[in-house]
Amino acid sequence: MAAGAAFFGAIVWLVMSIPPNQTPAARLALKDRKIELVDQMRLALASASEAEKSAVLATTDEDSQTFAGQARAATVSLEQERAQLGEIMRASGSPRENELLAEFSKTLADLERIDHELLGLAVQNTNLKAYRLAFGPAADILKEADDALAHIVQARADSDSPGDKPVILLADDARISSLRILALLPPHIAEESDQKMDEMEARMAREDRAVRKDLADLAATKGFAEDSDLATAVARYASFTDLRSQILKLSRENTNVRSLAISLNEKRKAMFLCQDELSALEQAIQQEFVSGTADLTPVNPR
């Protein structure tokens, strides 16, 4: 950074000190430096974009934050190079070159605004955290409730007692409704539309009411007041309900889904526009005529 600052200072000094009748060699050197800076800006832009995509797709908070930091660092470098080019342009750039740089600066500001929102979302990873809860603790706890209810059913599967059939139906219904709730969690986490999430949550609420009623009816059945399997099922389902609330809250924040959508839409469009504007700027600089430099051109350029 110190070396870059010193070089930048030397370039600014050179620009400010060269008289109006500057030598062709000096003008050619400035042209080459402008092209070099545009190339460096293009590289920094690509590096920032690559790191941003890695931050969006990372599967851990640590990786997301690392890549987001790399993206921000590349953007800082890009801004520094843009500022250096602006200093040179103000002293020796053509009206067209300054116009193109101004257009790029405006698009870059929009890109940085998008990145600020995008990276802020990406590092939160709320959808990934919701998935981990859904497929981990929530699924495990609900399995314990299901196993307890299955034991109630198995204990009465071969019974001819009329009183056992309603018990089997209640336990099976509770199992089915609770598993339907679990099955609705992954699509809810992946969903982008609030309206569709509302619809899924309404279905979960209906199934939840059915589970609670079945468990309450079982508890009211003669002989179940002290049943250990039913007590386990009730306790585990309550824990599952608490986890479900956490999952839905994380899912509603939707940071991974939103950051990916921004990356594929707004960011992609702004990125392409920046690239096009840099190409136009470089072309304008390449076409800049520097009088008196014919003798400075290599005879056999590679």
C-alpha positions in Angstrom: 0.0 0.0 0.0 2.8 2.4 0.9 4.5 1.6 -2.5 1.2 2.2 -4.3 0.7 5.5 -2.5 4.2 6.6 -3.4 3.7 5.7 -7.0 0.4 7.5 -7.1 2.0 10.6 -5.6 4.7 10.4 -8.3 2.1 10.2 -11.0 0.1 13.1 -9.7 3.3 15.2 -9.4 4.2 14.2 -12.9 0.8 15.3 -14.2 0.9 18.6 -12.4 4.4 19.4 -13.3 4.4 18.7 -17.0 4.0 21.9 -19.0 1.4 22.3 -21.7 4.0 21.5 -24.3 4.9 18.2 -22.6 7.0 15.8 -24.5 5.5 13.0 -26.6 7.2 10.4 -24.4 5.5 11.9 -21.3 2.1 11.9 -22.9 2.6 8.4 -24.0 3.6 7.3 -20.5 0.4 8.9 -19.2 -1.6 7.0 -21.8 0.0 3.7 -20.8 -0.6 4.4 -17.2 -4.3 5.1 -17.8 -4.7 1.8 -19.7 -2.8 0.0 -16.8 -5.2 1.5 -14.2 -8.3 0.4 -16.3 -6.9 -3.1 -16.4 -6.3 -3.1 -12.7 -9.8 -1.9 -12.1 -11.2 -4.7 -14.3 -9.2 -7.2 -12.3 -10.3 -5.8 -9.0 -13.9 -5.8 -10.2 -13.7 -9.5 -11.1 -12.0 -10.3 -7.8 -14.8 -8.6 -5.8 -17.5 -10.3 -7.8 -15.9 -13.8 -7.3 -15.5 -13.2 -3.6 -19.1 -12.0 -3.3 -20.4 -15.1 -5.0 -18.3 -17.3 -2.7 -19.8 -15.4 0.3 -23.3 -16.0 -0.9 -22.7 -19.8 -1.5 -20.6 -20.5 1.6 -22.1 -22.9 4.1 -20.6 -21.5 7.3 -20.7 -18.1 8.9 -16.9 -18.1 9.1 -16.5 -18.7 5.4 -19.2 -16.2 4.5 -17.5 -13.5 6.5 -14.0 -14.4 5.1 -15.2 -14.1 1.5 -17.3 -11.0 2.3 -14.1 -9.4 3.7 -12.2 -10.3 0.5 -15.0 -8.8 -1.6 -14.9 -5.5 0.3 -11.1 -5.4 0.1 -11.2 -5.8 -3.6 -13.8 -3.0 -3.9 -11.5 -0.7 -1.8 -8.7 -1.4 -4.2 -11.0 -0.7 -7.1 -11.9 2.6 -5.6 -8.3 3.6 -5.1 -7.4 2.8 -8.7 -10.5 4.8 -9.9 -9.4 7.8 -7.8 -5.9 7.6 -9.3 -7.3 7.4 -12.8 -9.5 10.4 -12.0 -6.5 12.5 -11.0 -4.8 11.8 -14.2 -7.9 12.3 -16.3 -8.5 15.7 -14.8 -5.1 16.8 -16.0 -4.7 15.0 -19.3 -7.9 13.1 -20.2 -10.1 13.9 -23.2 -13.7 15.1 -22.6 -14.9 11.6 -23.8 -12.6 9.8 -21.4 -13.8 11.9 -18.5 -17.4 11.4 -19.5 -16.9 7.6 -19.6 -15.1 7.6 -16.3 -18.0 9.6 -14.8 -20.5 7.1 -16.1 -18.5 4.2 -14.7 -18.2 6.0 -11.3 -22.0 6.3 -11.1 -22.5 2.6 -12.0 -19.8 1.6 -9.5 -21.6 3.5 -6.8 -24.8 1.6 -7.5 -22.8 -1.7 -7.5 -21.3 -0.9 -4.1 -24.8 -0.1 -2.8 -26.0 -3.5 -4.0 -22.9 -5.2 -2.5 -23.5 -3.6 0.9 -27.0 -5.0 1.1 -26.0 -8.4 -0.5 -23.0 -9.1 1.7 -24.8 -8.0 4.8 -27.4 -10.6 4.1 -25.1 -13.4 3.0 -23.1 -13.5 6.3 -26.2 -14.1 8.4 -27.0 -17.5 6.8 -30.5 -17.7 8.4 -31.8 -20.2 5.8 -28.8 -22.5 6.4 -29.3 -22.3 10.1 -33.0 -23.1 9.7 -32.1 -26.1 7.5 -29.7 -27.4 10.2 -32.4 -27.1 12.9 -35.0 -28.7 10.7 -33.0 -31.7 9.6 -31.1 -32.0 12.9 -32.6 -31.3 16.3 -36.2 -30.8 15.1 -36.3 -34.1 13.2 -34.6 -36.0 16.1 -37.0 -34.7 18.7 -40.0 -35.4 16.6 -38.8 -38.9 15.9 -38.7 -39.5 19.7 -42.3 -38.3 19.9 -43.2 -40.6 16.9 -41.5 -43.6 18.5 -43.4 -43.1 21.7 -46.7 -42.9 19.8 -45.7 -45.9 17.7 -45.1 -47.9 20.9 -48.7 -47.0 22.1 -50.0 -48.3 18.7 -47.9 -51.5 18.8 -48.9 -52.4 22.3 -52.6 -52.5 21.2 -52.1 -53.7 17.6 -53.3 -57.3 18.3 -55.9 -56.4 20.9 -59.5 -57.2 20.3 -60.7 -54.7 23.0 -63.1 -52.1 21.5 -61.5 -49.4 23.6 -58.1 -49.9 22.0 -59.1 -49.0 18.4 -59.8 -45.3 19.2 -56.5 -45.1 21.0 -54.7 -46.5 17.9 -56.5 -44.0 15.6 -55.7 -41.0 17.9 -52.0 -42.0 18.1 -51.7 -42.6 14.3 -53.5 -39.4 13.5 -51.1 -37.5 15.8 -48.1 -39.1 14.1 -49.3 -38.3 10.6 -50.1 -34.7 11.4 -46.8 -34.1 13.2 -44.9 -35.6 10.3 -46.8 -33.3 7.8 -45.6 -30.3 9.8 -42.0 -31.5 9.6 -42.3 -32.1 5.8 -43.5 -28.5 5.4 -40.4 -27.0 7.0 -37.9 -27.4 4.1 -40.1 -25.9 1.4 -40.9 -23.0 3.8 -37.2 -22.4 4.3 -36.5 -22.4 0.5 -39.5 -20.2 -0.3 -39.0 -16.6 -1.4 -42.7 -15.5 -1.4 -44.2 -14.3 1.9 -47.6 -15.2 0.6 -46.6 -18.8 0.0 -44.9 -19.0 3.4 -48.2 -17.7 5.0 -50.1 -20.5 3.3 -47.6 -23.1 4.5 -47.7 -21.8 8.0 -51.5 -21.9 8.0 -51.3 -25.6 7.0 -48.8 -26.2 9.8 -51.2 -24.5 12.3 -54.1 -26.7 11.2 -51.9 -29.8 11.6 -50.7 -28.5 15.0 -54.2 -28.2 16.2 -54.9 -31.7 15.1 -51.9 -33.1 17.0 -52.7 -31.2 20.2 -56.3 -32.4 20.1 -55.3 -36.0 19.5 -52.8 -35.9 22.4 -55.4 -34.2 24.6 -58.0 -36.9 23.7 -55.4 -39.6 24.5 -54.7 -38.1 27.8 -58.4 -38.0 28.6 -58.7 -41.7 27.7 -59.1 -44.1 30.6 -55.8 -45.6 31.7 -53.6 -42.9 30.1 -53.3 -40.4 32.9 -49.9 -41.9 33.9 -48.8 -43.4 30.6 -45.1 -42.9 30.1 -45.2 -43.2 26.3 -47.9 -40.5 26.1 -45.9 -38.3 28.5 -42.8 -38.6 26.3 -44.8 -37.9 23.2 -46.3 -34.7 24.7 -43.0 -33.5 26.0 -41.1 -34.1 22.8 -43.8 -32.5 20.7 -43.7 -29.4 22.9 -39.9 -29.2 22.3 -40.5 -29.7 18.6 -43.0 -26.9 18.6 -40.4 -24.5 20.2 -37.8 -25.5 17.6 -40.4 -25.0 14.8 -40.9 -21.4 16.0 -37.2 -20.8 15.8 -37.0 -22.3 12.3 -39.9 -20.3 11.0 -38.4 -17.1 12.4 -35.0 -17.8 10.7 -36.8 -18.8 7.5 -38.7 -15.6 7.4 -35.5 -13.6 7.5 -34.6 -15.4 4.3 -31.1 -13.9 4.1 -29.6 -16.7 1.9 -32.5 -16.7 -0.5 -32.6 -12.9 -0.7 -28.8 -12.5 -1.1 -28.8 -15.2 -3.9 -31.7 -13.4 -5.7 -29.8 -10.1 -5.5 -26.6 -11.7 -6.8 -28.4 -13.3 -9.8 -30.4 -10.2 -10.7 -29.4 -6.7 -9.5 -25.7 -7.5 -9.0 -25.4 -9.4 -12.2 -26.8 -6.5 -14.3 -24.7 -3.8 -12.5 -21.6 -6.0 -12.9 -22.1 -6.4 -16.7 -22.7 -2.6 -17.0 -19.5 -1.9 -15.1 -17.5 -4.2 -17.4 -19.0 -2.7 -20.5 -18.2 0.8 -19.3 -14.6 -0.1 -18.5 -14.2 -1.6 -21.9 -15.5 1.5 -23.5 -13.2 3.6 -21.4 -10.2 1.5 -22.3 -11.1 1.7 -26.0 -11.3 5.5 -25.8 -7.9 5.7 -24.2 -6.4 3.3 -26.7 -7.7 5.5 -29.6 -6.3 8.7 -28.0 -3.9 10.2 -30.5 -0.5 11.3 -29.1 1.3 13.5 -31.6 5.0 13.0 -32.2 5.1 9.4 -31.0 5.6 7.6 -34.3 9.3 7.3 -33.6 8.5 5.8 -30.1 6.5 2.9 -31.5 8.4 -0.4 -31.7 9.3 -1.5 -35.3 8.2 -5.0 -34.6 5.6 -4.8 -31.8 4.7 -8.2 -30.3 
